[in-house]
Amino acid sequence: MAYLHIGRSVFDMNFTELGNLVLFNQNNATVWQLFDHPTDSLLVGQTLFPFQKLTSSTSSSNLTPVLYSLTVQADNTLVAYVESHLSLPYFRSYSNVEYVKLENESLLGQKIPIASSSSPQFIRLNLDGHLKAYEWGRSNWNTVAHLMTSDIGDCCYPMVCGNYGICSSNGQCSCPEEAIGNSTFRQINHTQPSLGCEYCNAKISDFGLSKLIDKDQSQVVTTLTGTPSYLAPEWLNSIITEKLDVYSFGVVVLEILCGRKNLDRCQPEEDMHLLKVVEMMRVAVWCLQSDFSKRPSMLVVVKVLEGSVDVESNLDYNVINPVIPRSIAAAGQQEHATGAATTLLFPSALSGSS
């Protein structure tokens, strides 16, 4: 004979085929059963009554409650909450729900695609806030249904993209694009965007090389590489920012408008739609501003091309060529001799004159 913490004596117990542990007194009356105390799961035949909760657990072996809960409220609605200082709902069923019970391969009238009714099955509120149905296969548990996703979609789950992450309409995770000074957001793990983003201070502004620097490094030595005709003027003063790529993009736009590479000085002018050419030239000139702080970001360039943002009106149309050091110019001429397009970009080359 054993005694429960409530002080009631137990003379017998039964562990049912459905997984319910039932304790009986000397009159064979039930004094306690496992099904009355749900944790993170519901088994077949188990009922979640009003004011009871399913609470997600840390892991299958650690039932410590964590962030999410599912409960039937007094107004007969099934609500899933993210637990914080305030309980915030992220799912609500507006149907008349008096209780929740997994029975006859259905939950709240939703058919669960289970291949065989003899297969063990259960539903669980997972660590990520998803309510899933499982069935036992030959050697493991298989997910057979996502019970809330069809109503709220992938992006409405809290923390679906981790801290600071943004979930797009197609379910892809990304970080906020805006930055304050040298501070910005970056993904914790680029191979797993759902882990979220972290707030960081950029150690250097050469974003093309920053990923090659270890976190404990504070300095990096870089050398000038690439095609000189695409290099922004501030390269010569070692002012390295993300606007370098904007300048290079401007050169590419000019090449597209001219219909040739910047080395082909003898190509004749062709007929084009003047208004479209002028607008694209304004975009190119904006990208080619000598003062790098006046160049747009690539995000703004994309919005201009989409027609949602206008080109800046106060532009400096005096686009100048930087004076390239002889060593770089010599390297460019050597590459040109082998067929590479590395000659400096002159105004005459872009205007079409020979």
C-alpha positions in Angstrom: 0.0 0.0 0.0 1.3 3.5 -0.9 0.2 7.0 -0.1 -0.2 9.9 -2.5 0.8 13.4 -1.5 -2.9 14.2 -1.2 -3.1 11.7 1.7 -5.4 9.2 -0.1 -4.6 5.5 0.2 -4.0 3.4 -2.9 -4.7 -0.3 -3.1 -4.3 -1.0 -6.8 -3.1 0.6 -10.0 -3.5 -0.1 -13.7 -1.4 1.1 -16.7 -3.8 1.0 -19.7 -3.1 0.3 -23.3 -3.7 4.0 -24.1 -0.9 5.0 -21.7 -3.1 6.2 -18.8 -1.9 5.3 -15.3 -4.9 4.8 -13.0 -4.8 4.5 -9.2 -7.6 2.9 -7.2 -8.7 2.8 -3.5 -9.9 -0.2 -1.6 -13.4 0.2 -3.1 -11.9 0.0 -6.6 -12.8 3.7 -7.2 -10.4 5.9 -9.1 -8.5 8.3 -6.8 -6.0 9.6 -9.4 -5.2 9.2 -13.1 -2.4 10.5 -15.3 -4.9 11.7 -18.0 -6.2 14.3 -15.5 -2.7 16.0 -15.4 -1.7 16.8 -19.0 1.9 18.0 -19.6 2.9 18.8 -23.2 1.0 16.0 -24.9 -2.5 14.4 -25.3 -2.8 10.7 -25.9 -5.7 9.0 -27.6 -8.7 9.2 -25.3 -7.2 11.9 -23.1 -9.2 15.1 -22.6 -8.0 18.7 -22.1 -10.8 20.4 -20.1 -11.3 24.2 -19.6 -8.5 25.8 -17.5 -6.2 22.9 -18.0 -3.0 23.5 -20.1 -0.7 21.8 -22.4 2.7 23.4 -21.8 5.7 22.9 -24.1 8.7 21.2 -22.5 12.4 21.7 -22.8 12.9 18.3 -24.3 11.4 14.8 -24.3 13.4 13.9 -21.2 13.0 17.3 -19.5 9.4 18.3 -18.8 10.3 21.7 -17.3 7.7 24.1 -18.8 9.0 26.7 -21.2 7.5 29.3 -23.5 4.2 28.1 -25.0 0.9 26.9 -23.7 -2.5 25.7 -25.1 -5.7 26.0 -23.1 -9.5 25.8 -23.4 -10.9 29.1 -22.0 -14.1 29.8 -20.2 -15.6 31.3 -23.4 -15.2 27.9 -25.2 -12.2 29.0 -27.3 -9.0 27.1 -27.8 -6.1 29.6 -27.4 -2.3 29.1 -27.7 -0.2 31.6 -25.8 3.5 32.6 -25.7 4.3 33.0 -22.0 6.3 36.0 -21.0 5.7 38.8 -18.5 2.3 39.0 -20.2 0.6 36.0 -21.9 0.2 36.9 -25.6 -2.1 34.7 -27.8 -0.8 33.6 -31.2 -3.6 31.2 -32.1 -7.3 31.3 -31.3 -10.0 28.9 -32.5 -13.3 30.7 -32.8 -15.4 27.5 -32.9 -17.3 26.4 -29.9 -14.7 24.3 -28.1 -15.9 22.8 -24.8 -12.9 20.5 -24.5 -10.1 19.0 -26.6 -9.9 15.3 -27.1 -7.9 13.1 -29.6 -10.3 10.4 -30.6 -11.3 8.5 -33.7 -8.3 10.0 -35.6 -9.7 13.6 -35.2 -9.1 16.6 -33.0 -11.8 19.4 -33.0 -13.3 17.9 -36.1 -10.0 18.0 -38.0 -9.1 14.7 -39.7 -5.6 13.5 -38.8 -4.2 11.4 -41.7 -3.1 8.3 -39.8 -2.5 5.3 -41.9 -3.7 2.7 -39.4 -6.0 3.1 -36.5 -4.0 0.5 -34.6 -0.9 2.7 -34.7 0.0 4.5 -31.4 -0.6 8.2 -31.8 -0.6 11.4 -29.8 -0.5 15.2 -30.2 2.2 17.4 -28.6 2.8 21.1 -28.1 6.4 21.4 -29.2 9.3 23.6 -28.0 8.7 25.9 -31.1 5.0 26.4 -30.3 3.7 24.0 -33.0 0.9 21.6 -32.2 1.7 18.4 -34.1 0.1 15.0 -34.4 2.4 11.9 -34.4 2.1 8.3 -35.1 4.4 5.4 -34.5 6.1 3.9 -37.6 8.3 0.9 -37.8 11.0 2.4 -35.6 10.2 6.0 -34.8 7.5 8.6 -34.3 6.5 10.4 -37.6 4.7 13.8 -37.9 1.4 13.4 -39.6 -0.3 16.8 -39.1 0.5 20.4 -38.2 -2.7 21.3 -36.4 -2.5 25.1 -36.2 -0.4 26.0 -39.3 -3.3 25.8 -41.7 -5.0 28.5 -39.8 -2.2 30.9 -38.9 0.6 30.1 -41.5 4.3 29.6 -40.8 5.1 33.3 -40.0 2.6 33.8 -37.1 4.4 31.5 -34.7 6.4 33.5 -32.1 10.1 33.3 -32.5 9.8 31.4 -35.8 12.9 33.4 -37.0 14.5 33.7 -33.6 15.5 37.0 -31.9 15.1 40.1 -34.1 14.4 37.8 -37.2 11.8 38.9 -39.8 9.6 36.2 -41.5 8.6 37.0 -45.1 5.4 35.9 -46.8 7.1 32.9 -48.3 8.4 31.7 -44.9 12.0 32.9 -45.3 13.8 34.4 -42.4 16.0 37.5 -42.6 17.4 40.3 -40.5 16.4 43.9 -40.3 18.1 45.9 -43.0 18.3 49.2 -41.3 21.5 50.2 -39.4 22.3 52.8 -36.9 25.9 54.2 -37.4 28.2 51.2 -37.4 25.7 48.9 -35.7 23.6 46.5 -37.6 21.9 43.1 -37.4 23.5 39.9 -38.7 22.3 36.3 -38.7 23.7 34.1 -35.9 24.2 31.3 -38.3 23.9 31.8 -42.1 23.1 28.2 -42.7 20.3 28.2 -40.2 18.4 31.6 -40.6 15.7 30.5 -38.2 18.1 30.8 -35.3 17.6 34.6 -35.5 19.8 37.7 -35.6 22.1 39.4 -33.2 22.9 43.1 -32.8 26.6 43.8 -33.6 29.0 46.6 -34.3 30.8 46.3 -37.7 34.6 45.9 -37.1 35.4 47.0 -40.6 33.3 48.4 -43.4 34.5 46.1 -46.1 31.5 43.8 -45.9 32.9 41.6 -48.6 35.8 40.6 -46.3 34.3 40.9 -42.9 33.1 37.3 -43.0 36.7 36.1 -43.4 37.7 37.7 -40.1 37.5 35.8 -36.8 35.5 37.3 -34.0 38.7 37.9 -31.9 40.4 39.9 -34.7 40.4 43.7 -34.6 42.6 44.4 -37.7 42.8 43.1 -41.3 45.2 44.0 -44.1 43.6 44.3 -47.5 45.0 44.9 -51.0 43.5 46.6 -54.0 42.1 44.0 -56.4 39.6 43.9 -59.2 39.1 45.9 -62.4 40.3 49.5 -61.9 37.6 51.0 -64.2 35.0 49.8 -61.7 36.7 51.2 -58.6 35.3 54.2 -56.7 37.5 57.3 -56.2 37.6 56.9 -52.4 39.6 53.6 -52.9 42.7 55.8 -53.4 42.3 57.2 -49.9 41.5 53.8 -48.3 38.0 54.9 -47.4 36.2 51.5 -47.6 32.4 51.4 -47.3 29.5 49.5 -48.7 29.0 52.3 -51.2 32.0 51.0 -53.2 29.7 48.4 -54.7 27.2 51.1 -55.5 29.8 52.9 -57.7 30.6 49.7 -59.5 26.9 49.1 -60.1 26.7 52.6 -61.6 29.4 51.7 -64.1 27.6 48.5 -65.0 24.4 50.5 -65.6 26.3 52.8 -67.9 27.6 49.9 -69.8 24.1 48.5 -70.2 22.9 51.8 -71.5 25.7 52.0 -74.0 25.2 48.4 -75.0 28.9 47.5 -74.9 31.9 47.2 -72.5 33.7 50.3 -71.4 36.7 49.5 -73.6 34.8 49.5 -76.9 35.3 53.2 -77.8 34.5 52.8 -81.5 30.9 51.5 -81.2 28.4 53.7 -82.9 25.5 55.3 -81.1 22.2 53.5 -81.4 18.6 54.8 -81.2 17.1 54.5 -77.7 14.0 55.8 -75.9 15.2 59.1 -74.7 13.1 59.4 -71.5 14.0 55.9 -70.3 17.7 56.6 -71.1 17.7 59.9 -69.2 16.0 58.3 -66.2 18.5 55.4 -66.1 21.4 57.9 -66.6 20.2 59.8 -63.5 20.2 56.5 -61.6 23.8 55.8 -62.8 24.9 59.4 -62.0 23.5 59.0 -58.5 25.5 55.9 -58.0 28.6 57.6 -59.4 28.6 60.6 -57.0 32.2 61.4 -56.1 31.1 62.0 -52.5 30.3 58.4 -51.4 28.0 59.7 -48.6 25.6 61.0 -51.3 25.3 57.7 -53.1 22.2 55.6 -52.4 22.2 52.2 -50.9 21.5 49.3 -53.1 18.1 48.9 -51.4 17.2 52.4 -52.5 18.5 51.7 -56.1 16.2 48.6 -56.3 13.2 50.7 -55.1 14.0 53.4 -57.8 14.2 50.7 -60.5 10.8 49.4 -59.2 9.4 52.9 -59.5 8.5 53.3 -55.8 11.3 55.9 -55.1 12.4 58.9 -57.1 16.0 59.7 -58.0 17.6 62.4 -55.8 17.2 65.8 -57.5 20.3 67.5 -56.1 23.0 65.5 -58.0 26.5 66.4 -59.0 26.6 65.6 -62.7 30.4 66.4 -62.9 31.4 62.7 -62.8 35.2 62.6 -62.6 37.7 59.8 -63.1 40.0 59.1 -60.2 43.7 59.3 -60.8 44.8 55.7 -60.6 48.3 55.0 -59.4 50.7 53.8 -62.0 51.1 50.3 -60.5 47.4 49.8 -60.8 47.2 51.3 -64.3 50.0 49.0 -65.4 48.3 46.0 -64.0 45.1 47.0 -65.8 47.0 47.3 -69.1 48.6 43.9 -68.6 45.2 42.4 -68.1 43.9 44.2 -71.1 46.7 42.6 -73.2 45.3 39.2 -72.2 41.8 40.1 -73.1 40.4 41.2 -69.8 38.3 44.4 -69.5 40.4 46.4 -67.1 41.1 49.7 -68.8 40.2 52.9 -67.0 36.7 54.3 -67.6 36.8 57.6 -69.5 33.8 60.0 -70.1 34.3 59.5 -73.8 33.9 55.8 -73.4 30.6 56.2 -71.7 29.2 58.9 -74.0 29.9 56.8 -77.1 32.4 59.2 -78.8 35.6 57.8 -80.3 
